[in-house]
Amino acid sequence: MLHVGLNPYGLTFHLGLQGAGTSRRNPAGAGLEGFLAIAVELGARTLELHNPWLTALSEEEGSALGERIAGLGMTPVISLGPPLEGVDSALRSARLVGARIIRLGLSPVLCGDRAACGPQWAAMVGHVRATLGRFAPQAMDLGIAFAIENHQDFGSQELIDFATEGGANVGICIDTGNPLAVGEEPVAFARKVAPLVRHVHLKDYNAQWTDEGYRLVRCAIGDGCVPFPEIVAALAAHHSELTASLEPGALEVRHVRLFRPEWWNEYAERTVREFAPCLAAARRSRLEEAADWRTPWEKNAPPAEIVAYELAMIRRSAANMKSLGLM
């Protein structure tokens, strides 16, 4: 049911996307060619392309890349944002390589921390609505759909509302780990948004509980607290097939401070009955409170060690998904 492949965001250091322009860059960043090589190794069926890789391509170069991807048996997806800027360039990229889906990150908010935005949160919401309203009709004319992601900022109902307002070609990219960042349980989230899902990010976390909430600690997909068979079943009830990408979490651990009253600013009221399943889900696979939660990036490890960490994790993630019959 899932055509599982790869996106670059679990390999940011290896590919040269993280640390670029600083003393912590990867001097041997593998770039687009390295990304293609890993995708071929893992048997990817979907290839989610970082839009900035494509913006400088000529018409001929973009068309050749699209033909190359098709020849490898992969379906291209364009990935843009956050921030939600440059949608016109993503539409061009999609047209060049023959992609029919553009995954959109909507805001820079992480860890569900809307309170950190202060009064800017309402402006961000307005910007999302205005951007979708402007570009969704253009995408429709090109036969392209938008898949707006729960990028640790928006909840299930909010994404449904955006998609419904945006038009028939606006759907949702569900990131399977990110509901925990906005206080929602992953399976319930999936069931709620399933009819509108256009693309999937397969992500997993181990939770580490703190006095303020919990950290979401990167792990191989399938080694954490996200119940993938149940989520896939929820999606399969509405779709015969979907594109999907493996995406281990970021190299920076996410601390969701939802035990702090101000964290809930800008959220709708929620009952204990609605919130409790999220807490139960974050208890399934967890680290001890005294465990070292830091990734090699956070420990300032040498570049070779960070690269080895990322590559080992993406390979184990693919093996886990294959063992579950999902890849």
Secondary structure as GFF3:
##gff-version 3
##sequence-region A 1 327
A	DSSP	beta_strand	2	6	.	.	.	ID=ss1
A	DSSP	three_ten_helix	8	10	.	.	.	ID=ss2
A	DSSP	alpha_helix	31	42	.	.	.	ID=ss3
A	DSSP	beta_strand	46	50	.	.	.	ID=ss4
A	DSSP	three_ten_helix	51	53	.	.	.	ID=ss5
A	DSSP	alpha_helix	59	71	.	.	.	ID=ss6
A	DSSP	beta_strand	75	80	.	.	.	ID=ss7
A	DSSP	alpha_helix	87	97	.	.	.	ID=ss8
A	DSSP	beta_strand	101	104	.	.	.	ID=ss9
A	DSSP	three_ten_helix	114	117	.	.	.	ID=ss10
A	DSSP	alpha_helix	120	141	.	.	.	ID=ss11
A	DSSP	beta_strand	145	149	.	.	.	ID=ss12
A	DSSP	alpha_helix	156	166	.	.	.	ID=ss13
A	DSSP	beta_strand	170	175	.	.	.	ID=ss14
A	DSSP	three_ten_helix	178	182	.	.	.	ID=ss15
A	DSSP	alpha_helix	186	193	.	.	.	ID=ss16
A	DSSP	three_ten_helix	194	196	.	.	.	ID=ss17
A	DSSP	beta_strand	197	202	.	.	.	ID=ss18
A	DSSP	beta_strand	205	209	.	.	.	ID=ss19
A	DSSP	beta_strand	214	218	.	.	.	ID=ss20
A	DSSP	alpha_helix	228	236	.	.	.	ID=ss21
A	DSSP	beta_strand	242	246	.	.	.	ID=ss22
A	DSSP	beta_strand	254	256	.	.	.	ID=ss23
A	DSSP	three_ten_helix	261	264	.	.	.	ID=ss24
A	DSSP	alpha_helix	272	281	.	.	.	ID=ss25
A	DSSP	beta_strand	286	287	.	.	.	ID=ss26
A	DSSP	alpha_helix	303	323	.	.	.	ID=ss27
###
